[in-house]
Amino acid sequence: MTECKEKVRYRITWISGTALMLSACAAGPDYRAPQTAALGVPAAYSQGDGAALNDADLARWWTRLNDPTLSSLIDRAITGNLDIVQAQARLRQARENLRQANASFLPQVSGSASGGKNYRSQAGGTRTDSSGNVISLGSSNWSSSYSVGANASWQIDLFGELSRTAEAARADLSASGYDLAAVRMTIISELVTNYVQVRLAQEQLKVARETQAIQQNNYSIANWRLQAGLVSSLDEQQARAQLAQTSASIPQLEASLTSSLNRIAVLTGQAPGEATRALQAPAPIPIASTDIATGIPADTLRQRPDVRGAERALAAATAQIGVAQAQLYPSLGISGNIGTTSNAFSDLFSLITGGVFANVAQTIFDGGRLASQIRSQKAATDAAFAAYKQSVLTALEDVENAMASLSSARARKTAFATALEASNNAAILARSQYQAGLTDFQTLLTSESTLLNARNSLASAQSDEILAIAQLYNALGGGWQSMENRPNEQ
């Protein structure tokens, strides 16, 4: 009995050792990340200071806007946004897929047990008793039967099909992690955008209502002068038209404000309405910091989760080539069983039987199906490389566009500040001169329209500056560095 067990153990060891040596050479290409030269990445941006990116600054860049309300909203969005919840679920799913792939390396064992009693009866003729009754003659008895068994199977990874599958699953897991990071970045950027739009709408409403009050006063003056016979009805009708146009702009601004508030509620995972009630109180547009480190293109590619996710997708596609190629080669499986059967439970383990078997399978003819699968996977890998390079170029484009937008917004803000000062002085002079009868109403109308445009334009430029900053930080890959369960490429 002991000698038999030793032989079985020796055979298993020999088969396993041979399989492990063969599996050291996995089918398919070994993945190497493309170099930046192959992706067309320049050494520096056309704009920007080239200062090195700082993970801490990128992680919570919105705090540099010095708006506690905005920071609180972003914290709520990170924990409650349903797009982020969906991405987190996909990440968990990818993690379980990796566990399933790793489980394929281990033997699969199943067991069974049964027990019960069997009844047996045998006829032996009949006889008649003294009363004339017929009695059957024969024998009957009950017998017991018990059995316990176990079966095991193990697929040996001869040519790396399992290892390439696990490699692809690891890359998919990392890609899902980067997808989560990209969703988080997008939600933060969208929330900042809508928050700035809320504050812009409130500022424009303030300007419109103050202008409406002034124009109402102008209309009253023009009407009084008409009644006094000092001017024609032209002045009165122009004042009336100007007042009506300003009044008509207010409902549109209110609708824009409501729309942005509703979007903020949904972004934070709440129903529109009560969730953003506190935001309805007017507050100024956030003020931005003037210094933003832009780094170099290589830094951006390292920080952008969508770029890194595309690179991990390329790695997964490359590993799948090995999976497809391994199916061309023989597969080796080891199976075994052990069991015992007895009529008495006390003797159940007195006699144990078992065996170990090896099975080799090889596809001989499949009409070219496996070769076609390899070519198909190579084509998918080429597409994944193109998608990766496209994501790289898009990231560089995003940064360049964001820097241009920021530079434009700051230049326009400076010019509109000058225009506002001049327009305000001109409107004051025109209003006093009109009231004194020294100028016509058209001059007053023009000066106040210019002032209204200057105030709205300055507010828009201020909001554009904040939106450009948000766009730039999003393009640089900010907003995910501090999140839990950061993607792991191992």
PECORQUI-V206167 format. One line per field, one symbol per residue. phi: phi as a letter, one per 20 degrees, with the letter a starting at -180 (. if undefined). burial: + if it has 16 or more other C-alpha atoms within 10 Angstrom, else -. A space follows every 10 residues. Layout:
phi: ???
burial: ???
//
This chain:
phi: .fffffffff ffffffffff ffffdffnfe fcffffffdm effbefcnem fffdgfffgc ffffelcgff ffffffffed ffffffffff ffffffffff fffffefdcc cbbbarcddc ccfcncbdef eneedfdrcb bdcdbcbcbb cccbeeefdn ffffffffff ffffffffff fffggfffff ffgfffffff ffffffffff ffffffffff fffffffeme ceffffffff ffffffffff gfffffffff fffffffemc ffpffdgfff fgbffgdefe dcfdmdgfff ffefffffff ffffffffff ffffffffdf ddcdcbbbab cbecffdfdf cddaaccdcd cbfebcmnff ffffffffff ffffffffff fffffffgff ffffffffff ffffffffff ffffffffff fffffemebe ffffgfffff ffffffffff ffffffffff ffffffneoc fefflfgdef
burial: ---------- -+------+- --+--+++-- ---------- +---+--+-+ --+-+-++++ ++--+----+ +-++-+++-+ +++++-++-+ +--++-++-- ++-+------ ---------- ---------- ---------- -----++++- +-++++++++ ++++++++++ ++++++++++ ++++++++++ ++++++++++ +++++-+++- ++--++-++- +++-++---- +---++-+++ -++--++--+ --+--+++-+ ++++++++++ -+--++--+- ----++-+-- -++++++-++ +-++++++++ ++++++++++ +++++++++- +++++++-++ ++-----+-- -----+---- ---------+ --++--++-+ +--++-+++- +++-++-+++ +++++++-++ -++--++-++ --++-++--+ +-+++----- +-+++-++++ ++++++++++ ++++++++++ ++++++++++ +-----+---
//
